[in-house]
Amino acid sequence: MNESYLLTLLVFSPLLGIIFLSFVPKTQEKMIKLLGFLATIPSLVMALMVFIKYFTSGSLTQYSEKHPWIFFTTEGPFSIEYELGLNGLSLVMILLTTVLSSLAAIASIHIKKEWKGYFMLFLLLEIGMLGVFAAENMILFFIFFELTLIPMFFLIGKWGYFEKEKAAFSFLIYNGIGSAILLLVILILFAKTGTSNIQAIANIVASPEGTVPIIGDISSELRYGLLIALLVAFGVKLPIFPLHSWMLRVHVQAPPAIVMLHSGVLLKIGAFGLIRFGVGIFPNEFKSVAVLLAVLGVVNLLYGAYLAFIQTDFKMVLAYSSISHMGIVLIGLGALNEAGIQGAIFQVVSHGLISALLFFLVGVLYERVGTSHIGKLGGLAKAMPLTAGFILVGAMASLGLPGMSGFVSEFMAFLGLFKEMPIIAAIGTLGIIMTAVYLLRAVLNITFGPANRSYENVTDIKAIEMVPVFVLLAFILVIGIYPNVLSQPLQVVLDNIMLGIGG
């Protein structure tokens, strides 16, 4: 295989599935679901191949692609090129995306209607997610970013639950506003620098005067303004309190398979953008907002944990848990040292795996009993012992049990913050305690609460449903036991970040 085009093949391989599905009659449920799953495999295989090769050889330069795309002149030369590339962070995110996409395709066996349209939109969503992490210029990043919004809107609004339309429009409005702000930043940077290449823009901004003689200047005030705009744009996606209400509706109303991708990957685009654009392009300005980010992280952590504790719906518990755990990402970024940033990235990956596992198991429960209300799910350990056991294991991973990925990410993020802001970090540790309380409360009430007689004859988790569970648990345990599997590929990225911020 020609490695110079491998990234394009990886990003667009789900398109083959869309083409094949277009020829399959819409009534052929089994064939459509099989094709939908198989269409996610090529990108997964390629991502695994690249990751293993990088883990052993430590080079990604051969996967860069750059081709002429758009060229025009005004006051100076402007060009937009088709540029794809990889670094350790983007490779890890692409691997996470391909793994969760394949597992979410398996979880989609529970989709009850219009399977053809569902899987075509599902695969289009995967293309958008892969493209976001592979894009090497901001225009291409924005195009792929927008490409994720369209299929998500329809996947939520058509295949979701009772208030699916409200959730879909809430998703579209909030993310549309974030996209508009991001587009404004991109256009200003493009106009000022004459390029859309992310690394080239970073180099220009880092120059002593921050100027490009032919085009214009990037003043200190403009840099701060652009950074704040980026924080808002990606803060909507993460989400950062108080820009979070749309996410709660999506987590509750969207199909579980789509929530696996939304919670596991799409929210992480916010963290990826803050690292790639915020820290990467404006490192000096980012240092001045580090305390603000750390405070917002603690607010996220405590706010999400407190409200998760008082919820009566297990989906809402997990939704607020996502808000709380994204606070740990902000805490790590706010520390702005190697331990903190590494912890933030670990948390991105760890929460992606753990949230996907828990939302998948919620979907299994909902298929059997038709509810996710904690008060109505008592005693399921007797009727569904395997499912109950897996939920307990997922909760242990989420609260940061040693030996699992959650512990590593939380430990490093707080270690970084304690080095820089010990008082804020000490306050934040209350959120870790509350996480154990709200998760154990919910899980124990579901599994060992008063038994509901109508659930005595429900079937436990099936063999095909165990595949996502075992795969996700395997990744969670591998990262928890052998963190070097992530830290080694990320080392070059971390070194570059620390060099940029003067660490």
Protein Blocks (a to p, Z undefined) as FASTA:
>chain_A
ZZklmmmmmmmmmmmmmmmmmmpcfklmmlmmmmmmmmmmmmmmmmmmmmmmmmmnopak
lmpccddfbdcdfkbccdddddddddfklmmmmmmmmmmmmmmmmmmmmpcbhkllmmmm
mmmmmmmmmmmmmpcbfklmmmmmmmmmmmmmmmmmmmmcfklmmmmmmmmmmmmmmmmm
mmmmmmmmmmmnopabfklmmmmmmpmnlpafklmccdfklmmmmmmmmmmmmmmmmpcc
fklmmmmmmmmmmcfklmmmmmmmmmmmmmmmmmmmmmmmmmmlmmmmmmmmmmmmmmmm
mmmmmmmmmpcbfklmmmmmmmmmmmmmmmmmmnopaklmmmmmmmmmmmmmmmmmmmmm
mmmmmmmnopabfklmgoklmmmmmlmmmmmmmmmmmnopahiaklmmmmmmmmmmmmmm
mmlmmmmmmmmmmmmmmmmmmmmmmmmmccdfklmmpccddfklmmmmmmmmmmmmmmmm
mmmlmmmmmmmmmmmmmmmnoZZ
